[in-house]
Amino acid sequence: MQVRGALRLAAAAALAAGLAAPALAEDGLDATVFERLDVDGDGEVSLSEYRLFLSAIFIDLDEDGDNRIAAADLAEILTPEQVAALDADGDGLIGRDEFDAVTLADFAGADADGDGALTPEG
């Protein structure tokens, strides 16, 4: 259970950071978050690394494996505005397609120079 709790904290940090893409673009990535995302250690976070990390978060949060997360379950780790941004259709469930759409848009928003990679500087 402690691992799940740690993953939920990581998920909260990643989701909250991701849902603030304009701030990421201006301020760069937090060093701890960046290190977790930069799997191959090349000094950049590629879209595939970003998707891999967030996919693991989605799987962790999808406790029953139905490819949906109850929006209410995210209320403990995200603000109501962040939950609403993820729940595009407002049905109270975050489907994988909704989650992926927001996280891909966040990556694009954080990739200030459009080179397909995120760096600690932004």
MODELLER restraints for C-alpha pairs under 7 A, 6 or more apart:
rsr = mdl.restraints
at = mdl.atoms
rsr.add(forms.Gaussian(group=physical.xy_distance, feature=features.Distance(at['CA:11:A'], at['CA:57:A']), mean=5.64, stdev=0.5))
rsr.add(forms.Gaussian(group=physical.xy_distance, feature=features.Distance(at['CA:12:A'], at['CA:77:A']), mean=5.26, stdev=0.5))
rsr.add(forms.Gaussian(group=physical.xy_distance, feature=features.Distance(at['CA:12:A'], at['CA:78:A']), mean=6.51, stdev=0.5))
rsr.add(forms.Gaussian(group=physical.xy_distance, feature=features.Distance(at['CA:16:A'], at['CA:78:A']), mean=6.63, stdev=0.5))
rsr.add(forms.Gaussian(group=physical.xy_distance, feature=features.Distance(at['CA:18:A'], at['CA:103:A']), mean=6.66, stdev=0.5))
rsr.add(forms.Gaussian(group=physical.xy_distance, feature=features.Distance(at['CA:18:A'], at['CA:106:A']), mean=5.60, stdev=0.5))
rsr.add(forms.Gaussian(group=physical.xy_distance, feature=features.Distance(at['CA:19:A'], at['CA:82:A']), mean=6.63, stdev=0.5))
rsr.add(forms.Gaussian(group=physical.xy_distance, feature=features.Distance(at['CA:19:A'], at['CA:106:A']), mean=6.35, stdev=0.5))
rsr.add(forms.Gaussian(group=physical.xy_distance, feature=features.Distance(at['CA:21:A'], at['CA:106:A']), mean=5.12, stdev=0.5))
rsr.add(forms.Gaussian(group=physical.xy_distance, feature=features.Distance(at['CA:21:A'], at['CA:109:A']), mean=5.39, stdev=0.5))
rsr.add(forms.Gaussian(group=physical.xy_distance, feature=features.Distance(at['CA:21:A'], at['CA:110:A']), mean=5.02, stdev=0.5))
rsr.add(forms.Gaussian(group=physical.xy_distance, feature=features.Distance(at['CA:22:A'], at['CA:109:A']), mean=6.26, stdev=0.5))
rsr.add(forms.Gaussian(group=physical.xy_distance, feature=features.Distance(at['CA:22:A'], at['CA:110:A']), mean=6.29, stdev=0.5))
rsr.add(forms.Gaussian(group=physical.xy_distance, feature=features.Distance(at['CA:24:A'], at['CA:110:A']), mean=5.50, stdev=0.5))
rsr.add(forms.Gaussian(group=physical.xy_distance, feature=features.Distance(at['CA:24:A'], at['CA:122:A']), mean=6.43, stdev=0.5))
rsr.add(forms.Gaussian(group=physical.xy_distance, feature=features.Distance(at['CA:25:A'], at['CA:109:A']), mean=6.87, stdev=0.5))
rsr.add(forms.Gaussian(group=physical.xy_distance, feature=features.Distance(at['CA:25:A'], at['CA:110:A']), mean=4.42, stdev=0.5))
rsr.add(forms.Gaussian(group=physical.xy_distance, feature=features.Distance(at['CA:25:A'], at['CA:111:A']), mean=6.57, stdev=0.5))
rsr.add(forms.Gaussian(group=physical.xy_distance, feature=features.Distance(at['CA:25:A'], at['CA:112:A']), mean=5.61, stdev=0.5))
rsr.add(forms.Gaussian(group=physical.xy_distance, feature=features.Distance(at['CA:25:A'], at['CA:122:A']), mean=5.00, stdev=0.5))
rsr.add(forms.Gaussian(group=physical.xy_distance, feature=features.Distance(at['CA:26:A'], at['CA:122:A']), mean=6.31, stdev=0.5))
rsr.add(forms.Gaussian(group=physical.xy_distance, feature=features.Distance(at['CA:27:A'], at['CA:122:A']), mean=6.26, stdev=0.5))
rsr.add(forms.Gaussian(group=physical.xy_distance, feature=features.Distance(at['CA:28:A'], at['CA:120:A']), mean=5.24, stdev=0.5))
rsr.add(forms.Gaussian(group=physical.xy_distance, feature=features.Distance(at['CA:28:A'], at['CA:121:A']), mean=4.54, stdev=0.5))
rsr.add(forms.Gaussian(group=physical.xy_distance, feature=features.Distance(at['CA:28:A'], at['CA:122:A']), mean=3.72, stdev=0.5))
rsr.add(forms.Gaussian(group=physical.xy_distance, feature=features.Distance(at['CA:29:A'], at['CA:120:A']), mean=5.00, stdev=0.5))
rsr.add(forms.Gaussian(group=physical.xy_distance, feature=features.Distance(at['CA:29:A'], at['CA:121:A']), mean=6.82, stdev=0.5))
rsr.add(forms.Gaussian(group=physical.xy_distance, feature=features.Distance(at['CA:29:A'], at['CA:122:A']), mean=6.38, stdev=0.5))
rsr.add(forms.Gaussian(group=physical.xy_distance, feature=features.Distance(at['CA:31:A'], at['CA:120:A']), mean=6.77, stdev=0.5))
rsr.add(forms.Gaussian(group=physical.xy_distance, feature=features.Distance(at['CA:34:A'], at['CA:120:A']), mean=6.58, stdev=0.5))
rsr.add(forms.Gaussian(group=physical.xy_distance, feature=features.Distance(at['CA:37:A'], at['CA:45:A']), mean=6.12, stdev=0.5))
rsr.add(forms.Gaussian(group=physical.xy_distance, feature=features.Distance(at['CA:37:A'], at['CA:49:A']), mean=6.13, stdev=0.5))
rsr.add(forms.Gaussian(group=physical.xy_distance, feature=features.Distance(at['CA:37:A'], at['CA:50:A']), mean=6.12, stdev=0.5))
rsr.add(forms.Gaussian(group=physical.xy_distance, feature=features.Distance(at['CA:37:A'], at['CA:53:A']), mean=6.43, stdev=0.5))
rsr.add(forms.Gaussian(group=physical.xy_distance, feature=features.Distance(at['CA:38:A'], at['CA:44:A']), mean=6.13, stdev=0.5))
rsr.add(forms.Gaussian(group=physical.xy_distance, feature=features.Distance(at['CA:38:A'], at['CA:45:A']), mean=4.94, stdev=0.5))
rsr.add(forms.Gaussian(group=physical.xy_distance, feature=features.Distance(at['CA:38:A'], at['CA:49:A']), mean=6.60, stdev=0.5))
rsr.add(forms.Gaussian(group=physical.xy_distance, feature=features.Distance(at['CA:39:A'], at['CA:49:A']), mean=6.45, stdev=0.5))
rsr.add(forms.Gaussian(group=physical.xy_distance, feature=features.Distance(at['CA:43:A'], at['CA:119:A']), mean=6.57, stdev=0.5))
rsr.add(forms.Gaussian(group=physical.xy_distance, feature=features.Distance(at['CA:44:A'], at['CA:117:A']), mean=5.82, stdev=0.5))
rsr.add(forms.Gaussian(group=physical.xy_distance, feature=features.Distance(at['CA:44:A'], at['CA:118:A']), mean=5.43, stdev=0.5))
rsr.add(forms.Gaussian(group=physical.xy_distance, feature=features.Distance(at['CA:44:A'], at['CA:119:A']), mean=4.88, stdev=0.5))
rsr.add(forms.Gaussian(group=physical.xy_distance, feature=features.Distance(at['CA:45:A'], at['CA:117:A']), mean=5.31, stdev=0.5))
rsr.add(forms.Gaussian(group=physical.xy_distance, feature=features.Distance(at['CA:45:A'], at['CA:118:A']), mean=4.86, stdev=0.5))
rsr.add(forms.Gaussian(group=physical.xy_distance, feature=features.Distance(at['CA:45:A'], at['CA:119:A']), mean=6.41, stdev=0.5))
rsr.add(forms.Gaussian(group=physical.xy_distance, feature=features.Distance(at['CA:46:A'], at['CA:116:A']), mean=6.35, stdev=0.5))
rsr.add(forms.Gaussian(group=physical.xy_distance, feature=features.Distance(at['CA:46:A'], at['CA:117:A']), mean=4.60, stdev=0.5))
rsr.add(forms.Gaussian(group=physical.xy_distance, feature=features.Distance(at['CA:46:A'], at['CA:118:A']), mean=6.53, stdev=0.5))
rsr.add(forms.Gaussian(group=physical.xy_distance, feature=features.Distance(at['CA:47:A'], at['CA:116:A']), mean=6.56, stdev=0.5))
rsr.add(forms.Gaussian(group=physical.xy_distance, feature=features.Distance(at['CA:47:A'], at['CA:117:A']), mean=6.55, stdev=0.5))
rsr.add(forms.Gaussian(group=physical.xy_distance, feature=features.Distance(at['CA:61:A'], at['CA:69:A']), mean=6.46, stdev=0.5))
rsr.add(forms.Gaussian(group=physical.xy_distance, feature=features.Distance(at['CA:62:A'], at['CA:68:A']), mean=6.00, stdev=0.5))
rsr.add(forms.Gaussian(group=physical.xy_distance, feature=features.Distance(at['CA:62:A'], at['CA:69:A']), mean=5.17, stdev=0.5))
rsr.add(forms.Gaussian(group=physical.xy_distance, feature=features.Distance(at['CA:67:A'], at['CA:95:A']), mean=6.12, stdev=0.5))
rsr.add(forms.Gaussian(group=physical.xy_distance, feature=features.Distance(at['CA:67:A'], at['CA:96:A']), mean=5.81, stdev=0.5))
rsr.add(forms.Gaussian(group=physical.xy_distance, feature=features.Distance(at['CA:68:A'], at['CA:93:A']), mean=6.01, stdev=0.5))
rsr.add(forms.Gaussian(group=physical.xy_distance, feature=features.Distance(at['CA:68:A'], at['CA:94:A']), mean=5.30, stdev=0.5))
rsr.add(forms.Gaussian(group=physical.xy_distance, feature=features.Distance(at['CA:68:A'], at['CA:95:A']), mean=4.40, stdev=0.5))
rsr.add(forms.Gaussian(group=physical.xy_distance, feature=features.Distance(at['CA:68:A'], at['CA:96:A']), mean=6.16, stdev=0.5))
rsr.add(forms.Gaussian(group=physical.xy_distance, feature=features.Distance(at['CA:69:A'], at['CA:93:A']), mean=5.52, stdev=0.5))
rsr.add(forms.Gaussian(group=physical.xy_distance, feature=features.Distance(at['CA:69:A'], at['CA:94:A']), mean=4.91, stdev=0.5))
rsr.add(forms.Gaussian(group=physical.xy_distance, feature=features.Distance(at['CA:69:A'], at['CA:95:A']), mean=6.53, stdev=0.5))
rsr.add(forms.Gaussian(group=physical.xy_distance, feature=features.Distance(at['CA:70:A'], at['CA:92:A']), mean=6.06, stdev=0.5))
rsr.add(forms.Gaussian(group=physical.xy_distance, feature=features.Distance(at['CA:70:A'], at['CA:93:A']), mean=4.54, stdev=0.5))
rsr.add(forms.Gaussian(group=physical.xy_distance, feature=features.Distance(at['CA:70:A'], at['CA:94:A']), mean=6.16, stdev=0.5))
rsr.add(forms.Gaussian(group=physical.xy_distance, feature=features.Distance(at['CA:71:A'], at['CA:83:A']), mean=6.33, stdev=0.5))
rsr.add(forms.Gaussian(group=physical.xy_distance, feature=features.Distance(at['CA:71:A'], at['CA:92:A']), mean=5.09, stdev=0.5))
rsr.add(forms.Gaussian(group=physical.xy_distance, feature=features.Distance(at['CA:71:A'], at['CA:93:A']), mean=5.25, stdev=0.5))
rsr.add(forms.Gaussian(group=physical.xy_distance, feature=features.Distance(at['CA:71:A'], at['CA:94:A']), mean=6.15, stdev=0.5))
rsr.add(forms.Gaussian(group=physical.xy_distance, feature=features.Distance(at['CA:74:A'], at['CA:83:A']), mean=6.76, stdev=0.5))
rsr.add(forms.Gaussian(group=physical.xy_distance, feature=features.Distance(at['CA:86:A'], at['CA:94:A']), mean=6.32, stdev=0.5))
rsr.add(forms.Gaussian(group=physical.xy_distance, feature=features.Distance(at['CA:86:A'], at['CA:98:A']), mean=6.10, stdev=0.5))
rsr.add(forms.Gaussian(group=physical.xy_distance, feature=features.Distance(at['CA:86:A'], at['CA:99:A']), mean=5.92, stdev=0.5))
rsr.add(forms.Gaussian(group=physical.xy_distance, feature=features.Distance(at['CA:86:A'], at['CA:102:A']), mean=6.37, stdev=0.5))
rsr.add(forms.Gaussian(group=physical.xy_distance, feature=features.Distance(at['CA:87:A'], at['CA:93:A']), mean=6.39, stdev=0.5))
rsr.add(forms.Gaussian(group=physical.xy_distance, feature=features.Distance(at['CA:87:A'], at['CA:94:A']), mean=5.18, stdev=0.5))
rsr.add(forms.Gaussian(group=physical.xy_distance, feature=features.Distance(at['CA:87:A'], at['CA:98:A']), mean=6.54, stdev=0.5))
rsr.add(forms.Gaussian(group=physical.xy_distance, feature=features.Distance(at['CA:88:A'], at['CA:98:A']), mean=6.37, stdev=0.5))
rsr.add(forms.Gaussian(group=physical.xy_distance, feature=features.Distance(at['CA:110:A'], at['CA:122:A']), mean=6.96, stdev=0.5))
rsr.add(forms.Gaussian(group=physical.xy_distance, feature=features.Distance(at['CA:111:A'], at['CA:117:A']), mean=6.33, stdev=0.5))
rsr.add(forms.Gaussian(group=physical.xy_distance, feature=features.Distance(at['CA:111:A'], at['CA:118:A']), mean=5.63, stdev=0.5))
rsr.add(forms.Gaussian(group=physical.xy_distance, feature=features.Distance(at['CA:112:A'], at['CA:122:A']), mean=6.64, stdev=0.5))
